[in-house]
Each structure stands twice: as structure tokens, then as C-alpha cells.
């Protein structure tokens, strides 16, 4: 058997915000870290604020986006960079993108359009990723079910930018029971961690929990490749199963005894970085399978950083920069929106740590 090539990279901390000291920035629940050139924008969903820093860590300002007026959003779950100094605050229900420069200069709101669906039909958009003029979004349309769709941003006949559904990649219409589904019943393609969009406009999705399988699509929704790999399930420990069973605070679900085949997917410099279900069981902070543009396995990447990374979110920002987001998983599972959540899960401090990958 050929020896597997391995590349070891250290995550060298450049600066961080958030922490336990009195002079640290208080972060409550970070959902997006976005880079625009020499600027970093951090969306704190719960506090309805966007923190603006320079790449060198210099503080610029904090934008208060709370409210219901033009350019404001109390419950944005994603921050998109739309170009030309414009940002989109994605609201889940009713689904729309509130556009502004974050500095009290709003632009017309972007609405989502679905073929054959009346604009008055309730639509929820619960997860989104964007690149250029294209958006991948997990949505639910009343009486039509759930779907993962490709949207294209383009002007309507009045010259206003809107999001038009180009293709529906996956769709289900599960019966509504009012009950929280067990882990195995949740459509895996609803997880934004297992999709990404390349700079060339190709869309990558790992649609199934128990298959090492990546679908590759063109922007028009045509399937052009299926990348397959071996799946050897990694069993969860009892403590880890108990942790995953906490959906939010007192709400518990039945969880599988093994990890998903693919837990994360990123397109980095034309390569596909795959966080497999076994990557958190290695003696490293995080491990990725690296697949080349032809869909062939290339090598492993080991990321080294103090502690364990299984609860952290990593955002790859280009030029070897990585933002580590700590504390979100514990906050969500404890029920950060409750005053006195009844749970044994300890609350981690929410931090954003900007690092550079170095050999």
C-alpha cells in the first residue's frame, strides 16, 4: 500500500477578540466571519452587531444592526459580502437579504423568488452560503417542503437586485408532526458545513450522512461529477453521544452511535478540503482529506493548535488565513436564549481567533 502524503500546518495566532477579561470584547453567538480585502467583519447574531477589524487586528468600529428599519435586522443568521462595499444580512423568516454598507446607508432588500410560487407564500431560509452572484440556500416553502437550492443574484425588470432560484438540488416533503426529528431523520444537506462554492462558480455538496460522497454542480444545477471515498464509521464515545443529544438545552434527540462520513467541506485554492467523521479522533487539532480538482485524493493536512477542535468552527479566509470560532456549539446546546438553561454542558467563552497556517 502506498504511503499517504501528509502536510503538517501550525495555526499561528495573529490576534483574537472575545474572552474572559474585563477588557475583552463580549461576543454572544458568532455566525459569520467575512473578509473583504484588508478588512474582517464578524457577525454576532444574538447581539445584532457586526465587529469590524483590519487584518492586522486594528479595531475599526462596531455596527449596530438591531432594529426593523432600512438596513437593520434583529435576527440575521448570515452575513454575505456582495461587493462594492455592500453587505447582505440574511433573515430566515420571512426569507430576505437586507442590504447596506453597515453604516446607515441601506440599499433595496433582496427577495428570494421561486418559479411558480406566489410571493405571499411563507418561505424560510435557514442556511446560506454565497460566492459572487450565486447563493446556496436551504429553504422551506409552506406546503411544498424543504429543499437545497441554487439562487442567482440578478436585476429584475425594475433594476433591483433579487435572488432567483436556478435549480433545486435536493427536495423532501416530510410530514409536519411538530416533533423534533432524530439525527438520522434530519436531511443531511440542510447542514451548511457540508457545502461550498468555488471561485469558478462550481458548487460542492455532501448530501448524505453515511456516504463519503460529494456532488459537484455547475451554477445551472447540472451534476458534473460525483467524488466517492471509503467510509469507515468512527464510533462516538458515550460522553460525545450525550453531548450531541442536546439539541438545545432541555430538547434532546436520539443520535447515531457513529460520526457522519463527512463533517465539513471547504474549497481552498482549487482543492477540496474534507473534514471526515474520523478527523477529530486523530492526535491533531483538525485533519482534512485534500482532493484535487479532478476528484482524486491528494494528501492529508494536519492542523495543529492547542486543545481539541471538534467543537470549533473554522472559516478559511484566503491567503492562508483561518478564523477559529470558539464557544458557539456549547452556547447553542445550552440554550443561550434561556435565562436558566437546565443542562450539564459547560458554557465555553465565545472567541474569534485569527490565525495563519504555516509549515
Secondary structure, DSSP 8 states (H G I E B T S, - for coil): -----EEEEEEEEEEEE--SSTTS-----EEEEEEETTEEEEEETTTTEEEEEETTS-EEEEEE--SSSTT--SSEEEEEEEETTEEEEEETTTTEEEEE-SSS-EEEEEEEE-TT--TTS-EEEEEEEEETTEEEEEEEETTTEEEEEEEEEEE-TTS-EEEEEEEEEEEE-----SS---GGGS-GGG-GGGEEE-TTS-EEE---TTS-EEEEE-TTS-EEEEEE------B--HHHHHHHHEEETTEE----SB--SEEEEEEETTEEEEEETTGGGSSSSEEEEEE-TTS-EEEEEEEE-SS--TT-EEEEEETTEEEEEESHHHHHHHTTTSSS---S------EEEEEEEE-
